[in-house]
Amino acid sequence: MEKIDFNYRNKILTIVFAGILLFFTVIFSICVGVYTIPLFEVFNAIIYHILGNGGASNEIYSTIVWDIRIPRILTGMLIGMALATSGATYQGVFRNPLVSPFILGVSSGAAFGAALSIIYPVPYSVQISAFIFGMVAVFFAYSLAKVRGKTPLVTLLLAGVILGSLFNALVSIFQYMASVAQLKAIVFWLMGGLHHIGWTQFYTVVFLIPLGIILLMGYSWKLNILSLGDEEAKSLGINSERLKIILIIIATFITSISVSVAGIIGWVGLMIPHASRLIVGPDHRFLLPLSAIMGGIFLILCDTIARTITTGEVPLGIVTSILGAPYLIYLLRSKKTQFFGGD
């Protein structure tokens, strides 16, 4: 009988433990808020809506738990998972731990689409417009960087910076042209948040984001090879150019969906993969699932803080930045070894 590697088993147990912690984080977040709800009332409301029996829940509890908190928390969890998994994927593709899901201009493109839809109302929603332009921005960045059938990673990063800067300038023009009401809507969208989330938004992400994450995890072993470099990947029979395109498309797709639903929420895709890599190492077979789970936990906790710290609500993007920036500063100051091998 083949002996199970101790480190392998520990990594699996770590991921399982993180999954259990995610479950309890969801339950905790449902209970906590400006209006605190007892745990048994939370389960009572859930059972009442799912099974239609077990005793009718208090009407106020039922509304808060089922119609407000559950769709918001579950959607935030999926968005956190999407951003963290995309960040880990991008960092593996670009072999750079400082890359985030927004590096190729998806956030700037989505912001342009949202602002365009707010200034010039169109038959479709702000969400759809943001998603379309988020994908368009990355497509143009990739097209701009492609040279003689190849796409150098440094050139692609520069193209993303250029496109991001261009779309940011266009958003600034829209802000200058906007009325007071339109400017307020654009600014709040740019700050990111889950205050408007309901079951409709949850149904938008509940199938597409998990599908994208599963696809990325399916490529995890190839991503390990790709992280070694293009020459090593080719020597092992991997078409690195095609693989990069596939991974970037999938990661951009779930990032665009997340941004279109919740606005721009920074630091999740940059910080969470770092933390996960410190725990399970650079092997993407473990890094991607742990990043997804920790991303869900982190965004749920940040959203809980955003809606409870004041009587109003602090934009979620502000909370993630306040918590994320000090952690990354600490990481850069204290971590003495490289994340992708080396001394």
C-alpha positions in Angstrom: 0.0 0.0 0.0 1.4 3.4 -1.0 2.3 5.7 1.8 0.4 9.0 1.9 2.7 12.0 1.9 2.4 13.8 5.3 2.6 17.3 3.8 -0.1 16.3 1.2 -2.4 15.1 3.9 -1.8 18.3 6.0 -2.7 20.5 3.0 -5.9 18.5 2.4 -6.8 18.9 6.1 -6.1 22.6 6.0 -8.5 23.1 3.0 -11.2 21.0 4.8 -10.7 23.1 8.0 -10.9 26.3 5.9 -14.2 25.0 4.4 -15.7 24.4 7.9 -14.5 27.9 8.9 -16.3 29.3 5.9 -19.5 27.6 6.9 -19.4 29.1 10.4 -18.4 32.5 9.0 -21.6 32.5 6.9 -23.7 31.6 9.9 -22.0 34.2 12.1 -22.5 36.9 9.4 -26.2 36.1 9.1 -26.7 36.5 12.9 -24.7 39.7 13.2 -25.7 43.1 12.1 -27.4 46.4 13.2 -30.3 44.1 14.0 -28.9 41.1 15.8 -30.8 37.8 15.3 -30.5 34.7 17.6 -29.0 31.6 16.0 -32.1 29.5 16.5 -34.2 32.2 14.8 -31.8 32.1 11.8 -32.3 28.3 11.4 -36.0 28.7 12.0 -36.3 31.2 9.2 -34.2 29.1 6.8 -36.2 25.9 7.6 -39.5 27.8 7.2 -38.6 29.1 3.7 -37.0 25.9 2.4 -39.4 23.3 3.8 -42.4 25.4 4.4 -42.9 24.0 7.8 -41.2 23.8 11.2 -43.1 26.7 12.6 -43.5 30.1 10.9 -40.6 32.4 11.7 -41.1 35.9 13.1 -42.0 38.1 10.1 -39.2 40.6 10.8 -36.6 37.8 11.3 -37.8 36.1 8.1 -37.4 39.3 6.0 -34.0 40.2 7.4 -32.6 36.6 7.2 -34.1 35.3 4.0 -34.6 38.4 1.8 -31.7 40.6 2.9 -28.8 38.8 4.6 -28.6 35.4 3.0 -28.5 36.5 -0.7 -26.1 39.2 0.2 -23.8 37.0 2.2 -23.8 34.1 -0.3 -23.2 36.5 -3.2 -20.4 38.2 -1.4 -18.9 34.8 -0.6 -18.9 33.8 -4.3 -17.5 37.1 -5.4 -14.7 36.8 -2.8 -14.0 33.3 -4.1 -13.9 34.5 -7.7 -11.5 37.4 -7.1 -9.1 35.3 -4.9 -9.0 32.4 -7.4 -8.6 34.8 -10.3 -5.8 36.5 -8.5 -4.0 33.2 -7.8 -4.4 32.2 -11.4 -3.0 35.6 -12.7 -0.1 35.4 -10.4 0.7 31.9 -11.7 0.4 32.8 -15.3 2.5 36.0 -15.0 4.9 34.4 -12.5 4.6 37.5 -10.4 3.0 37.6 -6.9 2.2 41.3 -7.2 -0.3 40.8 -10.0 -4.0 41.1 -9.3 -7.1 40.3 -11.3 -7.5 43.9 -12.3 -4.0 44.2 -13.9 -5.2 43.8 -17.5 -7.8 46.6 -17.2 -10.9 44.6 -16.4 -11.9 46.9 -13.5 -11.3 50.1 -15.5 -13.2 48.7 -18.5 -16.1 47.7 -16.2 -16.1 51.1 -14.6 -16.3 52.7 -18.0 -19.2 50.4 -18.9 -21.0 51.2 -15.7 -20.5 55.0 -16.0 -21.6 54.9 -19.7 -24.8 53.1 -18.7 -25.4 55.6 -15.9 -24.8 58.7 -18.0 -26.5 57.4 -21.1 -29.2 55.0 -20.0 -29.4 52.0 -22.3 -32.0 49.2 -22.7 -29.8 46.8 -20.6 -28.6 47.3 -17.0 -25.5 48.8 -15.6 -24.5 45.3 -14.6 -24.5 44.0 -18.2 -22.7 47.1 -19.5 -20.0 46.7 -16.9 -19.5 43.0 -17.7 -19.2 43.6 -21.4 -16.7 46.4 -21.2 -14.7 44.5 -18.6 -14.2 41.7 -21.0 -13.6 44.1 -23.9 -10.8 45.9 -22.0 -8.9 42.6 -21.5 -9.5 41.6 -25.1 -8.0 44.8 -26.4 -5.1 44.5 -24.0 -4.3 41.0 -25.2 -4.7 42.1 -28.9 -2.4 45.0 -28.3 0.3 42.9 -26.7 0.3 40.1 -29.3 3.4 40.2 -31.5 3.9 37.7 -34.3 1.6 35.1 -32.8 3.1 35.4 -29.3 2.1 37.4 -26.3 5.1 38.3 -24.0 3.9 38.6 -20.4 5.7 41.9 -19.9 4.1 43.4 -23.0 0.7 42.2 -21.9 1.1 43.8 -18.5 2.1 47.1 -20.1 -0.9 46.9 -22.5 -3.2 46.3 -19.5 -1.8 49.4 -17.7 -2.3 51.5 -20.9 -5.9 50.3 -21.4 -6.6 50.8 -17.7 -5.3 54.3 -17.8 -7.3 55.1 -20.9 -10.6 53.8 -19.5 -9.9 55.6 -16.2 -9.6 58.8 -18.1 -12.9 58.2 -19.9 -14.6 57.5 -16.6 -13.2 60.8 -15.3 -14.7 62.6 -18.3 -18.1 61.0 -17.5 -17.8 62.1 -13.9 -17.1 65.7 -15.1 -20.2 65.6 -17.3 -22.5 63.9 -14.8 -25.3 65.5 -12.9 -25.2 65.3 -9.1 -27.3 62.2 -8.9 -25.3 60.5 -11.7 -22.0 61.4 -10.1 -23.2 59.9 -6.8 -24.2 56.7 -8.6 -20.8 56.4 -10.4 -18.8 57.1 -7.2 -20.7 54.6 -5.1 -20.3 52.0 -7.9 -16.6 52.6 -8.0 -16.3 52.1 -4.3 -17.9 48.7 -4.5 -20.5 47.2 -2.2 -23.1 44.6 -1.6 -25.9 46.9 -0.3 -28.0 46.4 -3.3 -27.7 42.6 -3.5 -30.8 40.4 -3.6 -31.8 37.0 -4.9 -31.6 38.4 -8.5 -27.9 39.2 -8.2 -27.3 35.9 -6.5 -28.9 33.9 -9.3 -26.6 35.8 -11.7 -23.4 34.5 -10.1 -24.5 31.2 -8.5 -23.8 29.0 -11.5 -21.2 31.0 -13.5 -18.7 31.8 -10.8 -18.5 28.2 -9.4 -18.2 26.9 -13.0 -15.3 29.2 -13.7 -13.5 28.3 -10.4 -13.9 24.6 -11.1 -12.5 25.0 -14.6 -9.5 26.9 -13.2 -8.9 24.2 -10.6 -9.0 21.6 -13.4 -6.0 23.4 -15.0 -4.1 23.7 -11.7 -1.5 21.1 -12.5 -0.8 22.7 -15.9 -0.6 26.0 -14.2 2.1 24.5 -12.0 4.1 23.7 -15.1 3.4 27.1 -16.7 4.7 28.8 -13.6 8.1 27.3 -14.3 8.4 29.2 -17.6 7.4 28.8 -21.2 10.4 26.8 -22.2 9.9 24.2 -19.4 6.2 24.0 -20.3 7.0 23.4 -24.0 9.5 20.7 -23.1 6.7 18.9 -21.2 4.3 19.1 -24.1 2.2 22.0 -22.9 1.1 24.7 -25.4 1.9 27.6 -23.1 0.4 30.3 -25.4 -3.0 28.5 -25.7 -3.0 27.7 -22.0 -2.4 31.3 -21.1 -5.2 32.4 -23.2 -7.6 29.9 -21.7 -6.6 30.7 -18.1 -6.8 34.5 -18.7 -10.2 34.2 -20.4 -11.7 32.1 -17.5 -10.2 34.3 -14.8 -11.3 37.5 -16.5 -14.8 36.1 -17.1 -15.5 35.4 -13.4 -13.7 38.7 -12.4 -15.9 40.6 -14.8 -19.0 39.0 -13.4 -17.9 39.9 -9.9 -17.1 43.5 -10.7 -20.4 43.9 -12.7 -22.4 42.8 -9.7 -20.5 44.4 -6.8 -18.4 47.2 -8.3 -14.6 47.4 -7.8 -13.5 45.6 -4.7 -9.7 45.7 -4.4 -7.0 43.8 -2.6 -8.9 40.5 -2.4 -7.3 39.0 -5.5 -3.9 40.4 -4.5 -3.8 39.7 -0.7 -5.6 36.4 -0.3 -3.4 34.3 -2.7 -0.4 35.6 -0.7 -1.9 34.4 2.5 -2.9 31.1 1.0 0.6 30.6 -0.5 2.2 31.1 2.9 0.0 28.3 4.3 0.0 25.6 1.6 2.9 26.7 -0.7 2.9 27.5 -4.5 1.3 24.2 -5.7 -1.8 25.4 -7.4 -3.6 22.1 -6.8 -3.9 23.3 -3.2 -3.4 27.0 -3.6 -6.5 27.6 -5.8 -9.1 25.9 -3.6 -7.6 27.4 -0.4 -7.6 30.9 -2.0 -11.2 30.5 -3.0 -12.3 29.5 0.5 -10.2 32.2 2.2 -11.4 34.8 -0.3 -15.0 33.9 0.6 -14.3 34.2 4.3 -12.4 37.5 3.9 -15.1 39.2 1.9 -17.9 38.0 4.2 -16.1 39.4 7.2 -15.3 42.7 5.4 -19.0 43.1 4.4 -20.1 42.3 8.0 -17.8 45.1 9.2 -19.1 47.4 6.4 -22.7 47.1 7.4 -22.2 47.0 11.2 -19.5 49.5 12.0 -21.8 52.5 11.6 -25.6 53.1 11.6 -25.2 53.6 7.8 -23.0 51.5 5.6 -19.3 51.9 4.7 -18.5 51.0 1.0 -17.0 47.5 0.9 -14.1 48.6 -1.2 -12.9 50.9 1.5 -13.0 48.2 4.1 -11.0 45.7 2.0 -8.4 48.4 1.3 -8.1 49.4 4.9 -7.6 45.8 5.9 -5.6 44.7 2.9 -2.9 47.4 2.6 -1.4 47.0 6.2 -1.3 43.2 5.6 0.6 43.5 2.4 3.0 46.1 3.9 3.7 43.6 6.8 4.1 40.8 4.2 6.6 42.7 2.1 8.6 43.8 5.2 8.7 40.4 7.0 8.8 37.8 4.2 12.4 37.2 3.3 12.0 34.4 0.7 10.4 34.5 -2.8 7.0 33.0 -3.4 7.9 31.1 -6.5 11.0 29.3 -5.5 14.5 30.6 -5.2 16.5 31.7 -2.1 
